[in-house]
Amino acid sequence: RIRTAIVGFSNRSRSLIPAFMKQADKLDFEMVAVSDIWNKRREECVAYMQEKFDAKIKAYRNNEELYEKGKVDAVIISTADFQHAMHCKEAIDAG
């Protein structure tokens, strides 16, 4: 399975995740974590995934913690547009 995390939980995430989860089994993906510097958003994401998809995901305070402890294969970047390049580079550097 491809272990996937959300980098930044936002309204963009809320509209993207249902489509992703609909195809997750077929494409062998599994949502396992969220990274967001704002604890309110981390908690919202964990609750959202549990309520909507019965998925238990782990929350991380930042991307460094996610990549160090999260054991993820892929990320969905859902932060402000100007942050995408930085988050993409972090994900690539983390492997």
C-alpha positions in Angstrom: 0.0 0.0 0.0 1.1 3.5 -0.7 1.0 5.3 2.7 -0.2 8.9 2.1 -0.2 12.0 4.3 -1.8 15.4 4.1 0.5 18.4 4.4 -1.8 21.2 5.6 -5.4 20.5 6.3 -7.6 23.2 4.6 -10.9 23.7 2.8 -9.0 22.5 -0.3 -8.3 19.2 1.5 -11.9 18.8 2.5 -12.9 18.9 -1.2 -10.1 16.7 -2.4 -10.1 13.9 0.1 -13.5 12.4 -0.7 -12.3 11.8 -4.3 -9.0 10.4 -3.1 -10.7 8.1 -0.6 -13.2 6.8 -3.2 -10.3 5.5 -5.3 -7.9 4.6 -2.5 -8.6 0.8 -2.4 -8.6 0.5 -6.1 -5.3 2.3 -6.4 -3.8 0.8 -3.2 -3.5 4.0 -1.3 -4.0 4.5 2.4 -4.3 7.8 4.2 -2.2 7.6 7.4 -1.2 11.0 8.6 -1.6 14.8 8.6 1.0 17.5 9.2 -0.1 21.0 10.1 1.6 23.5 12.3 -1.8 24.6 13.7 -3.1 22.2 16.2 -6.7 23.2 15.5 -6.3 22.0 11.9 -4.6 18.8 12.9 -7.4 17.9 15.3 -10.0 18.8 12.6 -8.4 16.5 10.1 -8.1 13.6 12.5 -11.8 14.0 13.4 -12.8 14.5 9.7 -11.1 11.4 8.6 -12.6 9.4 11.4 -16.1 10.7 10.9 -16.3 10.6 7.1 -14.2 7.5 6.3 -13.7 5.6 9.5 -9.9 6.2 9.0 -7.6 6.6 12.0 -4.7 8.9 11.0 -1.8 10.2 13.0 -1.2 13.9 13.5 2.2 15.5 13.3 3.1 19.1 14.4 5.3 19.8 11.3 6.7 18.2 8.2 10.0 17.4 9.9 8.2 15.3 12.5 6.0 13.7 9.8 9.0 12.6 7.6 11.0 11.5 10.6 8.3 9.4 12.3 5.5 9.0 9.8 6.8 6.4 7.4 4.9 7.9 4.4 5.4 7.2 0.7 3.5 10.1 -0.7 1.9 13.4 0.4 -1.0 15.6 -0.7 0.1 19.2 -0.3 -2.8 21.4 0.7 -1.2 24.6 1.9 -1.3 28.1 0.5 -0.1 28.1 -3.1 3.1 30.0 -2.4 4.2 27.2 0.0 3.8 24.3 -2.5 7.4 24.4 -3.9 8.9 24.4 -0.4 6.7 21.5 0.7 7.4 19.6 -2.5 11.2 20.0 -2.0 10.9 18.8 1.7 8.9 15.7 0.5 11.5 14.9 -2.2 14.4 15.4 0.2 12.7 13.1 2.7 12.4 10.4 0.1 
